[in-house]
Amino acid sequence: MTLSANTLLENRYRIEGLLAQGGMGAIYRGFDLILDIPVAIKESFFKTPHGMRQFQQEARILARLHHPSLPRVINHFSVGDQQYLVMDFVEGQDLWEMVTKRGQPLGQRQALNYLIQVCDAVQYLHQQNPPIIHRDIKPQNIKITPDNRAVLVDFGIAKVGHDDSLTDTGARGVTSGFSPPEQYSGTGTTPASDIYALGATLYAILTGKKPPDSVSLMAGEAKFEPPDQVNPKLSRQVSAAIEHAMQVQRADRPASVALWQQTLKGILNSLPDDDTAVLVTPSAAVWLVDSVGRAYHLKPGLLIFGPAREEATPASELLNTSPYVRLEFDGQHCLVSNPGNMEGVTLNDQPVGPESQPFDTGDWLRIGRATFALSETEPKERSEIPSILLSQDMDEPTETAYVPVPVVLTPASAPPTGPQLAAGTEQTVADAAGTNRTSRWWLAVAALVLIALIGAAIYLSRGQAESVAQVKPSSTLAPASPTPVPSTPTSSQAGAAFQLIRR
């Protein structure tokens, strides 16, 4: 039974009306009599110990989140066996209300702007420790404020971490058309599950139609109609991005929300002012060049830079126990991040942290003493990435490739204007490596000259001491302590080998 208007909770929150109700709870519009502000109050209908623990966990998780596209949690309390969560009240319409009131889909620019904002929030959730999977992204759960800000609401079935056991009874739910197949089967939701729902949401607001049910698509009982066929005004690029996100096999979806968001940004920037369809231009081949000039042809997917591993060590164990760097490529855009907080990782001499950053041609990526760059120029020598079939966890790809990458003692220094490895340019990272070898040769010569000068000085000082002893034979001289001669400096550094892991 829902609460009636003017009900007072905790002598502070006055219920003003019912906003939404489902099988797991209800959300009310309320008013905080102490702070004098409107609030949203969520009531849980679950009274089992498991359900109550899940609701408490949701409150604790949301209370530590701070993002402009997520509501802020204000309070959590219980009245008898009923639990309540007090959050910011988000003014505005949800995306589906906007579509239905307009009587037509949203424009491409408007829809992309909103989804890019939501992607920011979802990526923020996925970067938490442990990661948070929203699992209920849909147009009705994205509200647009009067200042045109998109806010993702309703974390009622969110999952924390990689274990689905906490949400089996207290917070499992699906939404037809927006939930991926793995959410129906209970085989385990991952960040890829939210990517499917984001794609389905963009499908709905750009076509005005709910997407087909994912289970029916997987079983072949429903046919997927490309968005640009439903709405001919859509560009092929937008339609392709939606189709990529809505693949029923999660391994076929974008590697991360950040990578898919980068695709949306690129499409938005390429749209003409009149918001009409745009032509798709084929992407150029991209090569990853290492410190000694060897080049690897990049293909869409996820690459991981990590420490050297023994052949018997599973990739999953390597990522759980060692720092690593991610490089994601979708055929057009390249992103780099440092989720393992590996030391000495910079992009154009700026530290790389856990958040993804664009990695473009002309940029220098340094990992420890190894240096990498991107080039669109086809190299004379290529290095193939060998494939090794591994036994992986269910949520991970089954194929991973390892490539040993040599490490130089001193990374190549970029010129003041930055290296340009674009088409028609002949400079490579190998040229810089040759400069480093010349510099080390001159340092060795200088060290030898310095040693010779020190030896000459010692010889002359001893000669002067003997002359003084002959002039004053009665003087008592302390025995001279032997002066140590500096030895030639030798480098005992051995560059720790890195490996490039492709998933």
Secondary structure, DSSP 4 states (H G I P E B T S, - for coil): -PPPTT-EETTTEEEEEEEEE-SSEEEEEEEETTTTEEEEEEEE---SHHHHHHHHHHHHHHHT---TTSPPEEEEEEETTEEEEEEE---SEEHHHHHHHHTSPPPHHHHHHHHHHHHHHHHHHHTSSS-EE----SGGGEEE-TTS-EEE---TT-EESS-GGGGTTTS----TTTS-HHHHHTS---HHHHHHHHHHHHHHHHHSSPPPPHHHHHHTSS----HHHHSTTS-HHHHHHHHHHT-SSGGGS-S-HHHHHHHHHHHHHHS-TT----PPPPPPP-EEE-TTS-EEE--SEEEEEEE---TTS-HHHHHHHS--EEEEE-SS-EEEE-TT--TTEEETTEE--SS-EE--TT-EEEETTEEEEEE-SPPSSB-----EE----TTS-SEEEEEEE---SSPPPPPTT----STT----HHHHHHHHHHHHHHHHHHHHHHHHHHHHHHHHHHHHHHHHHHH-TTS--PPPPPPPPPPPP-----PPPEEEEE-
